[in-house]
Each structure stands twice: as C-alpha cells, then as structure tokens.
C-alpha cells in the first residue's frame, strides 16, 4: 500500500511548513489527486488518519479533490475529460494518438492551520 508512504510524506511536508512559519496545529489538508495517479483516496485517508496521531496534524481532516483524466486529440482536435481511470481512445473520434493532459496529479493545495 503505497498510500501509507504518501500519507507520511504529506504529513512531513505539512509539519515542516507549519514549524517554519510558527503554526502549532493543522486543522485540514487539501490534496488534488488525479484519477489516473494510482492512488486510492480511501486508502490514503485511512493511512493519513493513522499516521497523523503523534503529529501537530493529529486533529486534521484530509480533503481530497479528484481530478478527472483529460486529454487532447490531434486527430479530431478535441480537448476532453473522462471519469474513468484508464483511457484507451479519444472519446470523440476513437483515435489512439491522444495526449493525456491531466489525471496524474498529486498536489498539496492548501492547509488550514492555527
């Protein structure tokens, strides 16, 4: 479960930023996660909740914004988004020469602190 290492990494980053700027506690952390990233949001939330116990984020909630898979097709000149995790063809023309433009994200967007 690589979500555990991701949760630890997020907590390390959040903790370091809070200490650097003089904050004592984290109330929430918002992440953007692409649907094609291979990260399971439920598993990440579970791992985060366990890993935060002895940190300044012990009361924090994890908020996850899912980013759909998106692409651009040179054949039909379409920009598109799909809800599926995997993309095998352009949903417009069914061509296979598309470029994936989003869906692999893993970003810390913001955090609420005090």
VEXMAR-789973 format. One record per atom (N, C-alpha, C): y, x, z; atom name; residue in three letters. Coordinates in nm, 4 decimals. Example, Ala and Ser with C-alpha at 12.3 -4.5 7.8 and 13.67 -1.06 7.14 Angstrom:
-0.5690/1.3190/0.7800/N/ALA .
-0.4500/1.2300/0.7800/CA/ALA .
-0.3300/1.3200/0.7800/C/ALA .
-0.2250/1.2850/0.7080/N/SER .
-0.1060/1.3670/0.7140/CA/SER .
0.0030/1.2900/0.7870/C/SER .
This chain:
-0.1168/0.0849/0.0000/N/UNK .
0.0000/0.0000/0.0000/CA/UNK .
0.1231/0.0895/0.0000/C/UNK .
0.1816/0.1118/-0.1161/N/UNK .
0.2998/0.1976/-0.1239/CA/UNK .
0.4245/0.1299/-0.0692/C/UNK .
0.4167/0.0004/-0.0409/N/UNK .
0.5294/-0.0704/0.0184/CA/UNK .
0.5649/-0.0132/0.1553/C/UNK .
0.4658/0.0387/0.2279/N/UNK .
0.4931/0.0983/0.3589/CA/UNK .
0.5827/0.2210/0.3440/C/UNK .
0.5544/0.3061/0.2474/N/UNK .
0.6391/0.4240/0.2283/CA/UNK .
0.7782/0.3848/0.1781/C/UNK .
0.7868/0.2791/0.0990/N/UNK .
0.9174/0.2308/0.0531/CA/UNK .
0.9968/0.1771/0.1720/C/UNK .
0.9327/0.0999/0.2589/N/UNK .
0.9998/0.0465/0.3774/CA/UNK .
1.0520/0.1596/0.4654/C/UNK .
0.9714/0.2624/0.4856/N/UNK .
1.0146/0.3769/0.5662/CA/UNK .
1.1317/0.4490/0.5022/C/UNK .
1.1291/0.4636/0.3724/N/UNK .
1.2379/0.5291/0.3002/CA/UNK .
1.3675/0.4490/0.3101/C/UNK .
1.3578/0.3165/0.2939/N/UNK .
1.4753/0.2297/0.3077/CA/UNK .
1.5312/0.2414/0.4490/C/UNK .
1.4455/0.2362/0.5485/N/UNK .
1.4914/0.2483/0.6869/CA/UNK .
1.5553/0.3840/0.7146/C/UNK .
1.4990/0.4899/0.6600/N/UNK .
1.5593/0.6228/0.6766/CA/UNK .
1.7000/0.6270/0.6172/C/UNK .
1.7155/0.5728/0.4975/N/UNK .
1.8461/0.5719/0.4308/CA/UNK .
1.9473/0.4889/0.5079/C/UNK .
1.9069/0.3698/0.5487/N/UNK .
1.9945/0.2799/0.6232/CA/UNK .
2.0346/0.3420/0.7564/C/UNK .
1.9391/0.3982/0.8277/N/UNK .
1.9659/0.4612/0.9572/CA/UNK .
2.0615/0.5784/0.9417/C/UNK .
2.0376/0.6608/0.8436/N/UNK .
2.1236/0.7770/0.8203/CA/UNK .
2.2671/0.7347/0.7893/C/UNK .
2.2840/0.6342/0.7042/N/UNK .
2.4181/0.5861/0.6698/CA/UNK .
2.4886/0.5259/0.7913/C/UNK .
2.4150/0.4515/0.8718/N/UNK .
2.4746/0.3920/0.9924/CA/UNK .
2.5201/0.4993/1.0903/C/UNK .
2.4379/0.5967/1.1136/N/UNK .
2.4745/0.7034/1.2069/CA/UNK .
2.5920/0.7848/1.1534/C/UNK .
2.5927/0.8082/1.0230/N/UNK .
2.7005/0.8840/0.9600/CA/UNK .
2.8353/0.8136/0.9772/C/UNK .
2.8347/0.6801/0.9762/N/UNK .
2.9584/0.6032/0.9828/CA/UNK .
2.9822/0.5391/1.1194/C/UNK .
2.8979/0.5709/1.2167/N/UNK .
2.9214/0.5284/1.3534/CA/UNK .
2.8784/0.3870/1.3895/C/UNK .
2.7881/0.3286/1.3144/N/UNK .
2.7393/0.1946/1.3473/CA/UNK .
2.6178/0.2041/1.4387/C/UNK .
2.6048/0.1049/1.5265/N/UNK .
2.4983/0.1079/1.6267/CA/UNK .
2.3773/0.0242/1.5903/C/UNK .
2.3953/-0.0745/1.5014/N/UNK .
2.2837/-0.1639/1.4699/CA/UNK .
2.2956/-0.2170/1.3274/C/UNK .
2.1803/-0.2496/1.2722/N/UNK .
2.1728/-0.3096/1.1386/CA/UNK .
2.1275/-0.4535/1.1555/C/UNK .
2.2007/-0.5457/1.0940/N/UNK .
2.1651/-0.6877/1.1024/CA/UNK .
2.0834/-0.7337/0.9816/C/UNK .
2.1137/-0.6780/0.8646/N/UNK .
2.0350/-0.7130/0.7459/CA/UNK .
2.0469/-0.6029/0.6414/C/UNK .
1.9467/-0.5986/0.5550/N/UNK .
1.9439/-0.5056/0.4421/CA/UNK .
1.9084/-0.5876/0.3189/C/UNK .
1.9900/-0.5744/0.2140/N/UNK .
1.9644/-0.6474/0.0891/CA/UNK .
1.9182/-0.5473/-0.0177/C/UNK .
1.8033/-0.5803/-0.0790/N/UNK .
1.7470/-0.4979/-0.1863/CA/UNK .
1.7426/-0.5764/-0.3163/C/UNK .
1.7556/-0.5053/-0.4276/N/UNK .
1.7284/-0.5613/-0.5608/CA/UNK .
1.5987/-0.4970/-0.6066/C/UNK .
1.5013/-0.5819/-0.6372/N/UNK .
1.3707/-0.5314/-0.6792/CA/UNK .
1.3334/-0.5960/-0.8120/C/UNK .
1.3036/-0.5137/-0.9106/N/UNK .
1.2615/-0.5633/-1.0405/CA/UNK .
1.1188/-0.6147/-1.0361/C/UNK .
1.0952/-0.7220/-1.1104/N/UNK .
0.9608/-0.7815/-1.1120/CA/UNK .
0.8561/-0.6897/-1.1739/C/UNK .
0.8980/-0.5945/-1.2551/N/UNK .
0.8032/-0.5017/-1.3167/CA/UNK .
0.7896/-0.3717/-1.2373/C/UNK .
0.8514/-0.3659/-1.1197/N/UNK .
0.8507/-0.2424/-1.0408/CA/UNK .
0.7154/-0.2136/-0.9762/C/UNK .
0.6314/-0.3153/-0.9655/N/UNK .
0.5029/-0.2975/-0.8992/CA/UNK .
0.5108/-0.3146/-0.7487/C/UNK .
0.6280/-0.3533/-0.6990/N/UNK .
0.6470/-0.3735/-0.5558/CA/UNK .
0.6227/-0.5199/-0.5223/C/UNK .
0.5403/-0.5442/-0.4232/N/UNK .
0.5128/-0.6803/-0.3785/CA/UNK .
0.6100/-0.7151/-0.2659/C/UNK .
0.7023/-0.8081/-0.2894/N/UNK .
0.8037/-0.8410/-0.1882/CA/UNK .
0.7455/-0.8787/-0.0519/C/UNK .
0.6385/-0.9555/-0.0504/N/UNK .
0.5794/-0.9966/0.0771/CA/UNK .
0.5245/-0.8765/0.1534/C/UNK .
0.4605/-0.7859/0.0826/N/UNK .
0.4058/-0.6660/0.1467/CA/UNK .
0.5179/-0.5748/0.1954/C/UNK .
0.6264/-0.5653/0.1186/N/UNK .
0.7400/-0.4835/0.1601/CA/UNK .
0.8060/-0.5425/0.2851/C/UNK .
0.8233/-0.6725/0.2884/N/UNK .
0.8815/-0.7385/0.4049/CA/UNK .
0.7944/-0.7155/0.5287/C/UNK .
0.6639/-0.7295/0.5130/N/UNK .
0.5699/-0.7063/0.6219/CA/UNK .
0.5813/-0.5625/0.6736/C/UNK .
0.5818/-0.4663/0.5815/N/UNK .
0.5909/-0.3252/0.6197/CA/UNK .
0.7255/-0.2946/0.6856/C/UNK .
0.8319/-0.3515/0.6334/N/UNK .
0.9653/-0.3324/0.6900/CA/UNK .
0.9701/-0.3853/0.8334/C/UNK .
0.9157/-0.5040/0.8546/N/UNK .
0.9171/-0.5652/0.9876/CA/UNK .
0.8403/-0.4822/1.0902/C/UNK .
0.7360/-0.4173/1.0486/N/UNK .
0.6598/-0.3319/1.1398/CA/UNK .
0.7326/-0.1990/1.1627/C/UNK .
0.7839/-0.1387/1.0563/N/UNK .
0.8449/-0.0065/1.0652/CA/UNK .
0.9791/-0.0062/1.1379/C/UNK .
1.0484/-0.1173/1.1401/N/UNK .
1.1828/-0.1216/1.1998/CA/UNK .
1.1824/-0.1259/1.3524/C/UNK .
1.0675/-0.1454/1.4145/N/UNK .
1.0570/-0.1734/1.5582/CA/UNK .
1.1310/-0.0730/1.6469/C/UNK .
1.1206/0.0526/1.6221/N/UNK .
1.1812/0.1549/1.7097/CA/UNK .
1.3059/0.2165/1.6474/C/UNK .
1.3778/0.1413/1.5630/N/UNK .
1.4965/0.1935/1.4957/CA/UNK .
1.6186/0.1093/1.5287/C/UNK .
1.7347/0.1519/1.4824/N/UNK .
1.8562/0.0725/1.5016/CA/UNK .
1.8548/-0.0533/1.4146/C/UNK .
1.7545/-0.0663/1.3304/N/UNK .
1.7383/-0.1862/1.2465/CA/UNK .
1.6339/-0.2812/1.3031/C/UNK .
1.5998/-0.2664/1.4298/N/UNK .
1.4901/-0.3464/1.4885/CA/UNK .
1.5137/-0.4972/1.4800/C/UNK .
1.6391/-0.5414/1.4733/N/UNK .
1.6701/-0.6839/1.4616/CA/UNK .
1.7041/-0.7248/1.3180/C/UNK .
1.6982/-0.6317/1.2259/N/UNK .
1.7420/-0.6576/1.0883/CA/UNK .
1.6441/-0.7459/1.0120/C/UNK .
1.7005/-0.8260/0.9241/N/UNK .
1.6172/-0.9019/0.8311/CA/UNK .
1.6320/-0.8386/0.6934/C/UNK .
1.5251/-0.8417/0.6191/N/UNK .
1.5234/-0.7869/0.4845/CA/UNK .
1.5444/-0.9005/0.3855/C/UNK .
1.6448/-0.8861/0.2997/N/UNK .
1.6760/-0.9849/0.1972/CA/UNK .
1.6437/-0.9216/0.0630/C/UNK .
1.5617/-0.9890/-0.0152/N/UNK .
1.5193/-0.9338/-0.1446/CA/UNK .
1.5664/-1.0237/-0.2570/C/UNK .
1.6414/-0.9646/-0.3499/N/UNK .
1.6814/-1.0324/-0.4733/CA/UNK .
1.5919/-0.9808/-0.5849/C/UNK .
1.5143/-1.0696/-0.6465/N/UNK .
1.4247/-1.0292/-0.7542/CA/UNK .
1.4995/-1.0273/-0.8875/C/UNK .
1.4763/-0.9225/-0.9641/N/UNK .
1.5378/-0.9063/-1.0952/CA/UNK .
1.4312/-0.9334/-1.2010/C/UNK .
1.4558/-1.0294/-1.2903/N/UNK .
1.3559/-1.0574/-1.3936/CA/UNK .
1.3438/-0.9418/-1.4925/C/UNK .
1.2342/-0.9390/-1.5622/N/UNK .
1.2152/-0.8404/-1.6685/CA/UNK .
1.3038/-0.8817/-1.7849/C/UNK .
1.3763/-0.7865/-1.8381/N/UNK .
1.4642/-0.8150/-1.9509/CA/UNK .
1.4477/-0.7097/-2.0585/C/UNK .
1.4862/-0.7474/-2.1776/N/UNK .
1.4731/-0.6531/-2.2872/CA/UNK .
1.5635/-0.6851/-2.4034/C/UNK .
1.5557/-0.5995/-2.5018/N/UNK .
1.6325/-0.6158/-2.6248/CA/UNK .
1.5383/-0.5886/-2.7416/C/UNK .
1.5406/-0.6797/-2.8381/N/UNK .
1.4525/-0.6683/-2.9541/CA/UNK .
1.5341/-0.6250/-3.0754/C/UNK .
1.4968/-0.5132/-3.1379/N/UNK .
1.5683/-0.4688/-3.2568/CA/UNK .
1.5350/-0.5528/-3.3809/C/UNK .
1.4205/-0.6202/-3.3788/N/UNK .
1.3792/-0.6988/-3.4956/CA/UNK .
1.4618/-0.8265/-3.5095/C/UNK .
1.4733/-0.9037/-3.4006/N/UNK .
1.5486/-1.0295/-3.4084/CA/UNK .
1.6850/-1.0196/-3.3397/C/UNK .
1.7177/-0.8996/-3.2901/N/UNK .
1.8466/-0.8709/-3.2247/CA/UNK .
1.8733/-0.9613/-3.1041/C/UNK .
1.7695/-0.9914/-3.0315/N/UNK .
1.7789/-1.0794/-2.9165/CA/UNK .
1.7765/-0.9998/-2.7863/C/UNK .
1.8636/-1.0369/-2.6932/N/UNK .
1.8534/-0.9900/-2.5552/CA/UNK .
1.7844/-1.1030/-2.4786/C/UNK .
1.6882/-1.0689/-2.3947/N/UNK .
1.6107/-1.1738/-2.3292/CA/UNK .
1.5731/-1.1354/-2.1872/C/UNK .
1.5405/-1.2366/-2.1089/N/UNK .
1.4831/-1.2222/-1.9755/CA/UNK .
1.3623/-1.3125/-1.9661/C/UNK .
1.2595/-1.2654/-1.8978/N/UNK .
1.1395/-1.3459/-1.8756/CA/UNK .
1.1021/-1.3387/-1.7285/C/UNK .
1.0344/-1.4386/-1.6798/N/UNK .
0.9942/-1.4423/-1.5396/CA/UNK .
0.8627/-1.3693/-1.5137/C/UNK .
0.7878/-1.3380/-1.6165/N/UNK .
0.6597/-1.2693/-1.5994/CA/UNK .
0.6835/-1.1254/-1.5541/C/UNK .
0.5831/-1.0662/-1.4927/N/UNK .
0.5902/-0.9258/-1.4506/CA/UNK .
0.5609/-0.8310/-1.5660/C/UNK .
0.4869/-0.8779/-1.6639/N/UNK .
0.4473/-0.7933/-1.7759/CA/UNK .
0.4996/-0.8529/-1.9050/C/UNK .
0.5385/-0.7678/-1.9953/N/UNK .
0.5975/-0.8110/-2.1206/CA/UNK .
0.5243/-0.7404/-2.2341/C/UNK .
0.4599/-0.8186/-2.3186/N/UNK .
0.3830/-0.7607/-2.4279/CA/UNK .
0.4490/-0.7792/-2.5633/C/UNK .
0.5386/-0.8773/-2.5728/N/UNK .
0.6052/-0.9034/-2.7004/CA/UNK .
0.7384/-0.9725/-2.6776/C/UNK .
0.8253/-0.9655/-2.7771/N/UNK .
0.9539/-1.0350/-2.7709/CA/UNK .
0.9268/-1.1854/-2.7676/C/UNK .
0.9886/-1.2559/-2.6733/N/UNK .
0.9661/-1.4000/-2.6676/CA/UNK .
1.0293/-1.4750/-2.7855/C/UNK .
1.1209/-1.4113/-2.8570/N/UNK .
1.1857/-1.4762/-2.9711/CA/UNK .
1.1049/-1.4668/-3.0982/C/UNK .
1.0712/-1.3431/-3.1390/N/UNK .
1.0044/-1.3238/-3.2684/CA/UNK .
0.8617/-1.2722/-3.2550/C/UNK .
0.8174/-1.2443/-3.1324/N/UNK .
0.6837/-1.1922/-3.1022/CA/UNK .
0.6623/-1.0500/-3.1511/C/UNK .
0.7725/-0.9802/-3.1805/N/UNK .
0.7630/-0.8394/-3.2188/CA/UNK .
0.7309/-0.7530/-3.0975/C/UNK .
0.6813/-0.6337/-3.1243/N/UNK .
0.6410/-0.5446/-3.0151/CA/UNK .
0.7281/-0.4191/-3.0057/C/UNK .
0.8382/-0.4155/-3.0792/N/UNK .
0.9254/-0.2975/-3.0803/CA/UNK .
1.0443/-0.3129/-2.9860/C/UNK .
1.0345/-0.3959/-2.8841/N/UNK .
1.1448/-0.4215/-2.7928/CA/UNK .
1.1640/-0.3053/-2.6944/C/UNK .
1.2801/-0.3021/-2.6328/N/UNK .
1.3118/-0.2058/-2.5276/CA/UNK .
1.3327/-0.2826/-2.3975/C/UNK .
1.2667/-0.2394/-2.2924/N/UNK .
1.2862/-0.3018/-2.1615/CA/UNK .
1.4171/-0.2488/-2.1037/C/UNK .
1.5064/-0.3393/-2.0656/N/UNK .
1.6380/-0.3008/-2.0136/CA/UNK .
1.6543/-0.3280/-1.8649/C/UNK .
1.5675/-0.4070/-1.8067/N/UNK .
1.5733/-0.4333/-1.6627/CA/UNK .
1.4377/-0.4812/-1.6133/C/UNK .
1.4193/-0.4676/-1.4829/N/UNK .
1.2953/-0.5143/-1.4218/CA/UNK .
1.2228/-0.4085/-1.3419/C/UNK .
1.2719/-0.2832/-1.3482/N/UNK .
1.2101/-0.1743/-1.2725/CA/UNK .
1.2941/-0.1312/-1.1521/C/UNK .
1.3971/-0.2074/-1.1194/N/UNK .
1.4913/-0.1691/-1.0154/CA/UNK .
1.4290/-0.1646/-0.8762/C/UNK .
1.4835/-0.0763/-0.7959/N/UNK .
1.4664/-0.0751/-0.6515/CA/UNK .
1.5942/-0.0160/-0.5959/C/UNK .
1.6862/-0.1012/-0.5556/N/UNK .
1.8174/-0.0589/-0.5107/CA/UNK .
1.8495/-0.1197/-0.3755/C/UNK .
1.9114/-0.0398/-0.2899/N/UNK .
1.9711/-0.0946/-0.1693/CA/UNK .
2.1092/-0.1435/-0.2120/C/UNK .
2.1293/-0.2730/-0.2042/N/UNK .
2.2555/-0.3336/-0.2493/CA/UNK .
2.3605/-0.3225/-0.1401/C/UNK .
2.3279/-0.3687/-0.0213/N/UNK .
2.4204/-0.3612/0.0910/CA/UNK .
2.3458/-0.3846/0.2207/C/UNK .
2.4206/-0.3714/0.3295/N/UNK .
2.3633/-0.3979/0.4603/CA/UNK .
2.4742/-0.4502/0.5504/C/UNK .
2.4359/-0.5362/0.6438/N/UNK .
2.5278/-0.5840/0.7458/CA/UNK .
2.5022/-0.5021/0.8710/C/UNK .
2.6108/-0.4492/0.9271/N/UNK .
2.5987/-0.3614/1.0421/CA/UNK .
2.7001/-0.3991/1.1490/C/UNK .
2.6806/-0.3473/1.2670/N/UNK .
2.7824/-0.3588/1.3716/CA/UNK .
2.7738/-0.2413/1.4660/C/UNK .
